[in-house]
Amino acid sequence: MSRSKSLSRRWLACAAVLCAFASIAAAQSNPEPAQPEEVTFPSGKLELHGFLWKPQGTGPFPAIVWNHGSERLPGSQPALAAFYTAHNYVFFVPHRRGQGRSPGDYIQNLIESEPPRQRAYRMVKVLEDETDDVIAALDYLRAQPFVDSGRIAISGCSYGGIETLLTGERVEGVKALVPFAPGAMWWGRNAVLVDHLRRAVEQANAPIFLLQAENDYSLGPSHDLSKEAKKKHVDLESKIYPAWGRTHQDGHWGFCTTPGAWADDVLAFLEAHMGTGQ
């Protein structure tokens, strides 16, 4: 065997070892989250379900309540859970009434059962009722020994972004509100909803970071609610990111649920208002 071939094989062997160590280090720095725990919690007379993701360790950890959208089956949001738990946040996905594993009538059926002229009012009424479910989820989370009850934030997308703002108007003690695309699919089509969101921003009990992608259904939430916040001297940051994907739905739901462009900004906002995790 020539000297050059021997050196080449040794180099390849060393490279393989180095790659193995690099893979191990990468896995340790970005661990896969454990499987979520399905939990139940009361909201009035209802027994609601949700999925709870925990980082490694005993805590107490800061926590995120994630408000799902209008989808019938919200699931447990593993991609978002992996992102937040990797940064030492508990991540809780409560299922509001009538969606996922929680009992009740599905929100879209309730809205569409009304005559067309009444649907705008019905939508807001149902969303306000479901705010009780988010508050119940917060109460459940605060009672968990592994959660730092003084460091909880609320986030969510679409209907969940609406719920984030409506809840932030009603509860105190939450450190941050991170709504994605709240009401974007209905802006310009439901004046009742827009008025409620303006009021929720005006009366928010925590700082707000509102995010949208440029190709969302409407950028009205970012533009209009930012103006309202400035007029009322409310602590609201807003950022419109470059288009995400190709369609409005990509820029709406895909952007919300993929921790890509917004990851560093959201983490910085949470750290500024909640402090770092352990």
Number of C-alpha atoms within 10 A of each C-alpha: 5 7 7 9 10 11 11 12 11 12 12 12 12 12 12 12 12 12 12 12 12 12 12 12 12 11 11 10 10 14 15 16 18 14 13 18 13 15 14 18 17 14 19 10 6 15 15 25 22 22 21 19 25 26 23 14 10 11 17 18 25 24 29 27 22 27 25 28 21 16 13 15 14 18 16 24 17 18 13 16 28 21 20 22 24 18 16 20 28 27 29 27 26 31 28 33 23 19 24 20 21 19 15 13 11 17 21 15 10 14 19 13 12 14 10 10 8 12 16 18 15 20 20 19 14 15 19 16 13 20 22 19 25 25 16 19 24 23 15 15 23 17 11 11 12 18 20 19 19 14 23 25 25 27 23 26 29 23 21 26 28 30 31 30 30 24 25 27 18 14 13 11 13 20 20 26 29 28 28 28 31 32 26 24 20 17 17 12 12 16 13 13 21 23 10 16 24 19 17 21 24 20 17 24 22 24 21 25 21 24 26 31 27 18 21 24 20 22 20 20 24 21 13 14 23 21 15 17 20 13 10 12 10 19 16 21 17 17 16 17 16 12 17 23 14 9 13 19 15 18 23 27 19 17 27 24 17 14 16 11 14 17 12 11 13 16 14 13 18 24 13 12 17 19 13 16 18 13
